[in-house]
Amino acid sequence: MIINAVEYGIKPNKENGRELSALFKKLAETEGEKTVVFEAGSYFVDAENCDTEMLYITNTAGDNEYKSSETPHKTKVLFNLKNVQNLKLEGNGARFVISGKVTNAAIQSCADIEINNIEIDYDNPDLHELKVVNIGSHFVDFEVDEKSTYEFKKGKFYFVGTGYKTNLLMEYRTAWHLSRVRAEDINTIKRVRNIVSTAFKIKDLGDRKIRIYYLKPFGFKMGDRYCIFGRRRQHAGIFVDKTKNLTLNNVAQRFNYSLAFVAQDTENITLNGLDFTPVKGRLMSSAADFLQVCMCRGKVSITSSKFEGACDDCLNVHGVHFKIVKVENDTIIVKFMHKQSHGYNPIRVDDEIAFINAKSLLEKGTAKVVSSKLLNEYEIEIKFDSAKNAVVGDVIEDITACPELDFKNNTVNRIATRAILITNRPKTVIADNHFNSNSMSGISISDDAQSWFESGMCKDVVIQNNVFEYCGETPIKIIPENKVDEGAVHSNIKILNNIFKKYDGTCIEIKSTENIEIKGNAFNSEDRLKTTDCSNIDVDF
């Protein structure tokens, strides 16, 4: 069945929020295969005309980050797909321009969804840049980027736009997450303590220039650009939950207030030809990670895509180490431990669960899930065929909720933290990518049960034919966060035929890992490899 969006009043060069909402509701009622076709052009959407949803999204905003007057996890949604099956959205290059703050797409409890050839952008988002144009003994002059709108009122400076009015000196005084790009290195973006923590006054100089006063300005250089944006990860880009078989082809997102793409409890994800890069003149296109994959299944494939300008990782694939808080016979209660992840239950009947020692991160035994129930936002009750290895204070890992991963032929640039962070058991292949610039490691293989509680062991990883142009920290870091060494956490790691450039420290650092093969790599540094508590290492430099 072919459905032309124009038949629902969805047309370029007009506001389309309510019409899009009506169309997506109709799709949930339409059985069989269906293709929605958009005409090429720009479609405008006012956030106030979008659906409202309660979305519990992993690694985003915790309850404690909301004001008492707000409802946590309540958000507007542009593409709101719920209980839809066998759908193809053909954009033909359609560009959706949003006024206000929304989650770009929420795809929940769907199956066989394909989205092709669309672009999503914001009209005057709450993302701003200040460029250093003059430095005095007690002040710094900044030029405000030409895309931002602002006002001075009673000596106070506000960025203003649809859905926000942000006081520069007050809103960011304690922020730790803002970003800086040095004039001499346009591709390297780094997190910095915000530029107003010690400021005491601001003055309008006219012609889009402002003066911020300090007792003594530190760390500023002429031409440096600072990215200013909110820290609450409330409005995601594309959110996918409890869905099977999702494909995105040639989808572009020019800005996101949170994670650009985040999937949880979803099976089989294919992302090809993504373009997550900023519009001309901007440095950033995501206030957090580009891609976050949590507790997913089947196969995740990310290929031939461009990622540029994120204030967190390009890709993070992980599970959740739920902490065991109660054991009674074969029934246990586990808890989400990180405040930014809670409110959903990805543990299914017949899943295989590993019981993990929280300090060594080693497996103590496995069991099969008989029943699983979300008790509240933070706790899940699980019944097993046997819980004999469950100990209060330890953690669990859902072995079934771990996908195979391919990350191939992608370009990654201007990332404030890591290019790739993985803690994923099945086969993982990271190949033929160009990591141009990231301020931490190019690839980090972790596993922790103390801070973010992101599981788990990596058992089969191939890192091959990649180019690491610049890394601010060790380009490949395989460091599980075990507190005691009782054996290898990770195993079967191959690092083959990669090129390491512009790095003076150790190129590869590995801890608590066994069965390692490192061959055919080209190094810029003589300090090539550091290992701790590792075994069975096959190295050819």
Disulfide bonds with the S-S distance in Angstrom:
none
